[in-house]
Amino acid sequence: MNRYQHTYRISSSRMQNWDYRWDAAYFITICTQNQEHFFGEIENDKMHLSGVGILADVFWHEIPNHSPNVELGQFVVMPNHIHGILVLNGNTSNPADQNVETLHATSLHPDHAFYSGISPKSNSVSVLIRSYKSAVTKHNNRLGLCPKFRWQARFHDHIIRDEIEFQKIKRYIQTNPENWKNDKFFNNSNI
């Protein structure tokens, strides 16, 4: 494990040499803390959303209203996680393909370049997910729907490589509620 300021930190699980602002389709999974069933329950292969589950659904569908470069693919709220496809279009191209002007100025804060290098980039998948999680949490707390609600600290992403994989993931998301008991996130716990 790497160390930063004399403490251990977890290395990024993101693909190295990939800019998560680049145009692509991304399969996203975000879990609740300890995989608790905050979002509702599945009965007869159908998801029945709780109040915070409704927020998770509504705010996912709001993403394109705040980030016009994002299109949404298939999406589902499950009892303890969400699956969705984000498609970034027209956001940014590979910087190696662009002409770049170099500015000759130095920062007054030597740490600024370091923090800039490790901070999520605007319009990136990480910033989109952070904003989404924040909106759900903030509105849940404001409405007092589920005081114990928390997200898992991180999220899982997969860069979708081609149309065949896109269709396979889309089908997986569509059938997730009916296959709940075989899902790797399945557990019988309730909040």
C-alpha angles and dihedrals in degrees: 000000000000123000127222122182089352094304130101119252133187115251117240117270091206120114111269117236091022123113108214089210091067120111108267143113115265127197106214130195121183121181132200118245110282087358091274118172098251097140100059137268139286116239123175090355092302127111115235108197125221120214093272089044089058089051090050089053097044096046093048089057089048093061096093090052089062098033110037092186090066127087121188124230126187116334137182136178112217127187094269106011146023130230122200144155119231117193115198112204128176092359103120138323129225105296090221086070094057134078109242127200114215117222117209105220135113128219120244087220113063092198091056094083091048094051091043089056095053099037120098111262121241114264090018125132090251093055092046092052093044090052092046094049091046093051093050092047095045094050093043090054093044092051094041092227100144116001093190094053116127135158124230106259096244138033136217123239134182123191106229107228105194146355094271091055090044091055092045092052091044090054091046090054093045093052097039096103094051091047094045096121090057094045118115088229093053117124132149097233123125129196 
